Amino acid sequence: MQMLLKTALAAALAAGTALTAQPVLAQATGTVVQGLAIANLDAVIANSNAFKTAETQRQTTYKAQIDQAEQRRNAISAQLNPLVTKFNTDSQAANPNQASLQQQAATIQRMQESGQEELQRILQPVAMSRAYVTEQIEDKLDQAVKAAMGKKKVSLLLNPQAIVAVNASAYNLNQDILTELNTMIPSAQIVPPAGWEPRQIREARAQQAAAAGQAPAPAATTTQPQGR
C-alpha cells in the first residue's frame, strides 16, 4: 500500500502537482481539484469479486474445519459459562474471598487462552486460504490502481485516513480500481499449494537469511489464479 502511494506521489511531483494540505481542505465544498483522488485499497480488496467468491467457496471447501471449530467453541463456552457465573456470584458476596476469586479468574483466563489457541489451530487452514486469496488479489492491485489512475487522469492518490475533510463523491476512485481489479482477477484459488507461506513470513525468512549471510530457502509463492 505504501509503495502505491509513493508511486503516485512521484508521479504527482513529476507532473508539478501542488502537494500542500490546504487545497485539499479548501476543496471539500468547492471546486474539484483535477488529478487528485482518494481510495481505500483494503475496502477495494474486500469488495472484489475474487475475494467475495472465495469467501463463499471457502464455506464449502473448509466446511469440516469450520464445523469442528464451531463445535469446540460451543463446548468451550459450555465449560466456561458455569465458572464465569460462579465467579460473578462469589464476587458479589458481602465478604468475598479474594484468594478464591483470584484463583477462579486465573482458571477462567487459562481456559479462555487455551480454547482460543485450539480454535486457531483448527481454523489455521481457513486463515491460510484467506491469506492466499488476498495475496493473489494484492499481486494485481498495483496494476489495477495504475490503470484506474491513468483512465481518470489522476496523478496523486491518497488514503482517506490521511484527509481531514474532502468531498468523497468527487474524489473517490474505489469503484474505478475495483472495476479494473475484477477484470484482472475475476477469481482466485482458495487452496494454497503445499508449503505455501504468506508474503510477510517469506519476507521475514529472507531478511533473516540475508542477515545471517545465507541464501533464503525456496518457498511456494502465489501462482496465477485459475479459479476453482
C-alpha positions as CSV (number, residue, x, y, z in Angstrom):
1,M,0.0,0.0,0.0
2,Q,2.8,2.4,0.9
3,M,4.5,1.7,-2.4
4,L,1.4,2.6,-4.3
5,L,1.2,6.0,-2.5
6,K,4.9,6.6,-3.1
7,T,4.4,5.8,-6.8
8,A,1.5,8.2,-7.0
9,L,3.4,10.8,-5.1
10,A,6.4,10.6,-7.5
11,A,4.0,10.9,-10.5
12,A,2.5,14.0,-8.9
13,L,5.9,15.6,-8.4
14,A,6.9,14.8,-11.9
15,A,3.7,16.5,-13.2
16,G,4.3,19.5,-11.0
17,T,1.2,19.0,-8.9
18,A,1.0,21.1,-5.7
19,L,1.0,18.8,-2.7
20,T,0.1,21.2,0.1
21,A,-2.6,20.2,2.5
22,Q,-4.5,23.5,2.3
23,P,-6.0,23.0,-1.3
24,V,-7.4,19.6,-0.2
25,L,-9.2,21.1,2.7
26,A,-10.4,24.1,0.8
27,Q,-11.9,21.9,-1.9
28,A,-14.1,19.9,0.5
29,T,-17.1,22.0,-0.6
30,G,-15.6,23.9,-3.5
31,T,-14.2,23.3,-7.0
32,V,-12.8,19.8,-7.6
33,V,-9.0,19.7,-7.8
34,Q,-8.1,17.9,-11.0
35,G,-5.6,15.0,-10.8
36,L,-6.4,14.2,-7.1
37,A,-8.3,11.2,-5.8
38,I,-8.7,9.0,-2.7
39,A,-9.1,5.3,-2.4
40,N,-9.5,2.7,0.4
41,L,-7.5,-0.2,-1.0
42,D,-8.4,-2.6,1.8
43,A,-12.1,-2.0,1.0
44,V,-11.4,-2.5,-2.7
45,I,-9.9,-5.9,-2.0
46,A,-12.7,-6.9,0.3
47,N,-15.3,-5.9,-2.3
48,S,-13.6,-7.6,-5.2
49,N,-15.4,-10.4,-7.0
50,A,-12.4,-12.7,-6.4
51,F,-12.4,-12.1,-2.6
52,K,-16.2,-12.4,-2.2
53,T,-16.4,-15.5,-4.3
54,A,-13.6,-17.1,-2.3
55,E,-15.4,-16.3,0.9
56,T,-18.4,-18.2,-0.3
57,Q,-16.4,-21.1,-1.7
58,R,-14.4,-21.4,1.5
59,Q,-17.6,-22.3,3.4
60,T,-17.8,-25.5,1.4
61,T,-14.1,-26.3,0.9
62,Y,-13.3,-25.9,4.6
63,K,-16.6,-27.0,6.0
64,A,-15.1,-29.7,8.1
65,Q,-12.7,-27.3,9.9
66,I,-15.4,-24.6,10.3
67,D,-17.9,-27.1,11.7
68,Q,-15.2,-28.5,14.1
69,A,-14.3,-25.1,15.3
70,E,-17.9,-24.2,15.9
71,Q,-18.5,-27.4,17.9
72,R,-15.4,-26.8,20.0
73,R,-16.4,-23.1,20.5
74,N,-19.7,-24.2,21.9
75,A,-18.1,-26.9,24.1
76,I,-15.6,-24.4,25.5
77,S,-18.4,-21.9,26.2
78,A,-20.4,-24.6,28.0
79,Q,-17.3,-25.2,30.2
80,L,-16.7,-21.6,30.8
81,N,-20.2,-20.3,31.5
82,P,-20.7,-22.0,34.9
83,L,-17.2,-20.9,36.0
84,V,-18.0,-17.3,35.0
85,T,-21.4,-17.4,36.7
86,K,-19.8,-18.7,39.9
87,F,-17.1,-16.0,39.8
88,N,-19.7,-13.3,39.4
89,T,-21.8,-14.7,42.2
90,D,-18.9,-15.1,44.5
91,S,-17.6,-11.6,43.8
92,Q,-20.9,-10.1,44.8
93,A,-20.9,-11.7,48.2
94,A,-20.8,-9.5,51.3
95,N,-17.3,-10.6,52.1
96,P,-15.8,-12.2,49.0
97,N,-12.9,-14.5,49.3
98,Q,-10.3,-12.6,47.3
99,A,-7.8,-15.5,47.2
100,S,-10.6,-17.8,45.8
101,L,-11.7,-15.1,43.3
102,Q,-8.1,-14.7,42.0
103,Q,-7.8,-18.5,41.6
104,Q,-11.1,-18.7,39.8
105,A,-10.1,-15.7,37.5
106,A,-6.8,-17.4,36.7
107,T,-8.6,-20.7,35.8
108,I,-11.0,-18.9,33.6
109,Q,-8.3,-17.0,31.8
110,R,-6.2,-20.1,31.2
111,M,-9.2,-21.9,29.8
112,Q,-10.0,-18.9,27.5
113,E,-6.5,-18.7,26.2
114,S,-6.2,-22.5,25.7
115,G,-9.5,-22.5,23.9
116,Q,-8.5,-19.6,21.7
117,E,-5.3,-21.4,20.7
118,E,-7.2,-24.6,20.0
119,L,-9.6,-22.8,17.7
120,Q,-6.8,-21.0,15.9
121,R,-5.1,-24.4,15.2
122,I,-8.4,-25.8,13.9
123,L,-9.0,-22.8,11.7
124,Q,-5.4,-22.3,10.5
125,P,-6.2,-23.8,7.0
126,V,-9.1,-21.3,6.7
127,A,-6.8,-18.4,7.7
128,M,-4.1,-19.6,5.3
129,S,-6.7,-19.8,2.5
130,R,-7.9,-16.2,3.1
131,A,-4.3,-15.0,3.2
132,Y,-3.6,-16.9,-0.1
133,V,-6.6,-15.3,-1.8
134,T,-5.7,-11.9,-0.5
135,E,-2.2,-12.1,-1.8
136,Q,-3.3,-13.2,-5.2
137,I,-5.5,-10.1,-5.4
138,E,-2.8,-7.8,-4.0
139,D,-0.5,-9.0,-6.7
140,K,-2.9,-7.4,-9.2
141,L,-3.8,-4.3,-7.1
142,D,-0.9,-2.1,-8.1
143,Q,-1.6,-2.7,-11.8
144,A,-5.3,-2.0,-11.2
145,V,-4.6,1.2,-9.4
146,K,-2.3,2.5,-12.1
147,A,-4.9,1.6,-14.8
148,A,-7.7,3.4,-12.9
149,M,-5.5,6.4,-12.3
150,G,-4.5,6.6,-15.9
151,K,-8.1,6.4,-17.2
152,K,-9.2,9.1,-14.7
153,K,-6.0,11.2,-15.3
154,V,-5.2,11.0,-11.6
155,S,-1.7,12.0,-10.6
156,L,-2.0,11.8,-6.8
157,L,-3.9,9.0,-4.9
158,L,-4.4,9.4,-1.2
159,N,-5.7,7.2,1.6
160,P,-8.9,8.6,3.0
161,Q,-7.4,8.4,6.5
162,A,-4.8,11.0,5.5
163,I,-7.5,13.5,4.7
164,V,-9.2,15.8,7.2
165,A,-12.1,16.7,5.0
166,V,-13.0,16.0,1.4
167,N,-15.9,15.7,-1.0
168,A,-15.7,11.9,-1.2
169,S,-18.0,11.5,-4.1
170,A,-15.9,13.9,-6.2
171,Y,-12.6,12.2,-5.4
172,N,-13.4,8.6,-4.7
173,L,-11.5,6.2,-7.0
174,N,-12.6,3.0,-5.3
175,Q,-15.1,1.8,-7.9
176,D,-12.7,2.5,-10.8
177,I,-10.0,0.5,-9.1
178,L,-12.5,-2.3,-8.3
179,T,-13.6,-2.5,-11.9
180,E,-10.0,-2.9,-13.1
181,L,-9.3,-5.4,-10.4
182,N,-12.4,-7.5,-11.2
183,T,-11.2,-7.6,-14.8
184,M,-7.7,-8.6,-14.0
185,I,-8.5,-11.2,-11.4
186,P,-12.2,-12.4,-11.6
187,S,-11.5,-15.4,-9.4
188,A,-8.7,-16.8,-7.2
189,Q,-7.5,-20.2,-6.0
190,I,-8.7,-20.7,-2.4
191,V,-6.4,-23.7,-1.5
192,P,-2.8,-22.8,-1.1
193,P,-0.1,-25.1,-2.7
194,A,1.9,-27.3,-0.4
195,G,4.5,-25.4,1.6
196,W,3.0,-22.0,0.8
197,E,3.5,-19.3,3.4
198,P,2.1,-15.7,3.5
199,R,4.3,-13.0,2.0
200,Q,5.1,-11.5,5.4
201,I,6.6,-14.8,6.6
202,R,8.5,-15.3,3.3
203,E,10.0,-11.8,3.5
204,A,10.9,-12.2,7.2
205,R,12.7,-15.5,6.4
206,A,14.5,-13.9,3.5
207,Q,15.6,-11.0,5.8
208,Q,16.8,-13.4,8.5
209,A,18.7,-15.4,5.9
210,A,20.3,-12.3,4.4
211,A,21.3,-11.1,7.9
212,A,22.9,-14.5,8.5
213,G,24.6,-14.4,5.1
214,Q,22.7,-17.4,3.8
215,A,20.6,-17.9,0.7
216,P,16.9,-17.9,1.5
217,A,15.2,-21.3,1.5
218,P,12.9,-21.8,-1.5
219,A,9.2,-21.4,-0.7
220,A,6.0,-21.8,-2.6
221,T,4.8,-18.5,-4.0
222,T,1.5,-17.3,-5.3
223,T,0.5,-18.8,-8.6
224,Q,-1.6,-17.3,-11.3
225,P,-5.2,-17.8,-10.2
226,Q,-7.2,-20.2,-12.3
227,G,-10.4,-20.3,-10.3
228,R,-11.5,-23.5,-8.6
